[in-house]
Amino acid sequence: MKDSLLLTKLRAGDPKGFQKLYDYFPVIQKWLVANGCEKNQTQDIFQQALLVLCEKVQDPAFELSAKIETYLFSVSKFVWYNYARKNSGKNLPLKQVPTELLELEASNDLDALYEKETKLDYAFKALELISERCKAMLQLFYLKKKTMAELAKEFGFKSEKVAKNQKYKCLQYAKQKALQLISE
Amino acid sequence: MEEMIDNYLLGLLSEAETKAFELRIASDDKLAREVTIQRDLMQAAKLQGLKLEINNAYRKVRMGKMLKTAFITTLLAALVGLGIFYITQNKKPKIDTTEVGASLPNNLFEIDNTKDTVIETPSGLIFHIPANAFGDIGSYDLEIKEALDALDIMETGLSTMSDSNLLATAGMFKITASKDGVELQLADGKQITAQVPTDEVDPDIMLFDGVEDSTGNVNWVNPKKIKNYLVNRSFDDLNFYPPGYLAKVAENGYDEGNKQFTDSLYWSFDCGVRGEYYNIPTTSMTISANRVSLTTMKRADGSLDTIFYKPLEAHEYDTVYEESQYQVPNSESDIKQICPASIKALQTKRFAKTYIATKEFEQRLQHLFEICDETSLDIYIANLDKDICYADSIVASRMSGSKKEIFQRFAAQKLGNTEKANPAFAKLAAYHKKKKDAFDQAAKRARDKVLSKYAKADADKEVRDLKQAADENKDRIDNYHKELNTNMVEAYRQAGLPYPSPPLPKGTYIIPITTMGWKNLDKYVLESTTTRTSLKTTYNGKDISIEYHPLSVQIENEDNFDFVRVYLIPDKLPSFQKVNKKGIFYKETLNELFDYELVCVAQKDGAYYFYQSELAKNPGSKFISLMPKSRKEVQRLLQKYNKSTSARSLSDELEYEAETFLYNKDLKKRQKKEAFRREIEEVIWPCLDGKVSCAEAIVEEGEKLFAANCASCHNLNNKLIGPALAGIVDKYEEDYQWLIAFTKNNQKLIKSGDDRANAIYKEYNGAPMNVFENLSDDQILSIYSYIDCMSGSATPRGPMPGASEPTILKIVENDSKDPALSDTTEPITLSIPIIPFDITQRDTIPQTSPNTFPTQTNLFAHLMTEYPAFYNQLEQDFDLKDSTFHASFRVIHCNLKRTSFITASNANKTEQYEIDMSTIGMKARERKKFFELCSQDCARI
């Protein structure tokens, strides 16, 4: 699959696109293991890197300056370095310094994600406090830009209107929970 | 309200609405907070959704992996019917239309039964079908259904059950042959070979036959172990060139697809050539000053004219010829490169049925090229009678680093041999050696022939040039003296004085001065003649005048000719004069006392063009057109101008010019050809001046030993307790036995009164070096090989002479007990030499070799320019002026990649950095090499 095609698929939320990204995993895993990462950790690290990529892809103006594989590799490296620094006392406390433009980009993207996650911490918690169904509906609506008609079909609502009402109710719940979390 | 905020956040509001809403937000804190929360929720939901998506994808991928295809070269014996879905006749399902696998696409092939056929299905299955596989039936149809991935398998409703056991599958396929609707059976003794592609080979994969029961389920029975035969290919389909060779050929504008050409080019390199090139003259010959004495005269236009005084004697020509013989390139080399002759010898008929002629070997060979390891190649050749994995494991055991892993992986595939393998193959090694030597000798001879042809052409050319220069010189001097004499006589005549005789002696400028009074006049005439300018003066009350008139000749379409020569033939002078070109004009001045004829000859592709005319006393400028003439005609026309007084005839002159032209043309060709060969040579001998040979096992061993035994007192580039060791191998290369002896027991040497040992002892104020009687000679050599590699000498070499090579036929059991074959997931960073490097001494660091970091005397300046990001980071983290600041670095090699780990510390903290410096300060070729190696190996360790 060409990178441009892959990008389109990722943007469209095509599961095949995400699956394709796992082709790059073995190579990255090898590197991670060789650099001191536990084998069962590699999956998490890689997924984190995927998240950085997918987040980035959401921006329609985004253009990749390198091959997706190379980019993923760079991000994974930085995820691992960050992880290792944070979580290990003696083992490999290396500070990776970006030496190339791509690495700098990867490192910045990763930092941006970390920052975002910290900022959104309360929102995540709030979403965990509402029902699974609600959560799924919000995810589909915001991430996949599903229309109310599609949501109605997927969740078995009678009409678009019901779906719309349900969605706003879910949002309201989440907001209430979020407010509570903030005031605590 | 939520909807409104949503619409705002999603950008669904119109511009006016957005503005209005933003105004409201600005004035309403509560609303502002709600918007923030909702935005955060929205982003959080998105991120969560993404995470979920990624996780789901992972699950699907894992599912798919469990059903991953495996590589089997299987043998489909001529068993019950053909293929896996053979449905037992007595249990045929009631309804034919619900055949298992009906949903799979059909791959139909029409096969000509009279030929061996190879077919490939869309998903990469390859079937080799011999001629007459189904008896003598003409053409027939072959149908192949394949279910190689999980989706296909599930869609067809195929199970992977063998009785009640669940099987892991590497893919399923059904193969049926039919003619006119009648199913065919394989003829006796015929078999079809199937190749199923895979990423990984599972040695336990077996072949099952499919039997459909009455309910339509397929049961898998009759498991057969798969024999991993390697499939022979034609050598034409295999790429046995060093990596990058074809690309280099294409890069230079040659046809890389022309195998005949690429083969003959590759094979024309003999084993002896090691970067020493035939010395091609870059410009036409210049005459060296010690052969003829020179003098320089100034001409009228201010240019300098060189006159040769001493013509060469005949015996001197021979000397010149002898001296221009070229040195034959040194055939001794200690790098074990893979010779083209060796590869050529492999591509002979006798190897066509061995595993040499397989894709699998092709793959291995590419790696062998990269490490320049002929010995490993020999191991493969010596074990042709055994399974290829046997050689794989031996080779793996003598490699190191990433290449070791590669060959371990090869060995782990446990690939077998070809179908036709037999014990006689063991004898092919001797055959190969013989052939290789023969081919190499042939290549050498061919090359020598070319080189001696070059040398002869160059020597002939030099002889021609020298003779020409000498003759031309003689004529010029004769002409000069005669002209001077004529002018003198004329001047004396005009002055009304008798000209003193005898005339000027030949071969000198000394003008006889008969009385004091004549001095000035003589000088004027001499000067006038020498510079060929008019003289106007008065002497003795009389006007004296010698007239020179300018001539300038331009030739029509001069650029169209290969060369053009213009000559003047003065009536009273002993020889002709060659007219030199200035800009686009041929210019000369004509003496009024002579009559001149102008002759102009040109050549184009061997054809002659000619012009001739008598010149007026003051011709000014002329524009002339040349007329085509036959060679004979030109010779005849020139005959008229040949003077017996002249050392050369105009015909000789022309011949010389034509030969020179051809020589220069040929020279240009040669230069181009040799430059191309040089470029190709870099690809063929990749280890020539790269550092790859340093990746050899012996160097790695030396690295470890150095770290364990030497690093406490020695550094490569800095004097610690003991001297810096970089370059020491170059210093003692001639006498490495002494170096070993000294290293082993310097005390003994000192006591024995050895001069050098005592000098060193004295220099270090009687501080003795540790004794290393525990190290063997080989171990010490490996340490010096390592030091040599790290020193980055201009001519890197392989292991030091005398270092022992691992024996070729050491047998390594290829079961898992051998640690070399066990799964190695350990990082390669285990044996890193730590090279202490003190950053605080930055201004006293001596300039060291370019391969050792840092190369600059001022490390910080170097960092600032070369690694600004790193430098900034360092500056951010530390106060570099702090006296407690200290930094050291250690280097990890992975082939050509050097990754430096820098540890910086001050009184308060310590930080570690990693920078990859491999791309800087390396030659372009090394860098390319590094990218090749590291993108494949190191980055993926």
Interface residues (C-beta under 8 A of the other chain):
Chain A: G13 P15 F18 Q19 L21 Y22 F25 V27 K30 W31 V33 A34 N35 G36 K39 Q43 Q47 L50 L51 C54 E55 Q58 F73 P93 L94 K95 Q96 V97 P98 T99 L104 K116 E117 K119 L120 Y122 A123 F124 A126 L127 K135 L138 Q139 L140 F141 Y142 L143 K144 Y168 L171 Q172 A174 K175 A178 L179 I182
Chain B: E2 E3 D6 E34 I37 Q38 D40 L41 M42 Q43 A44 A45 K46 L47 Q48 G49 L50 K51 L52 E53 I54 N55 N56 A57 Y58 K60 V61 G64 T825 E826 P827 I828 Y867 A869 F870 Q873 F901 E911 Q912 Y913 E914 I915 D916 A939 R940 I941
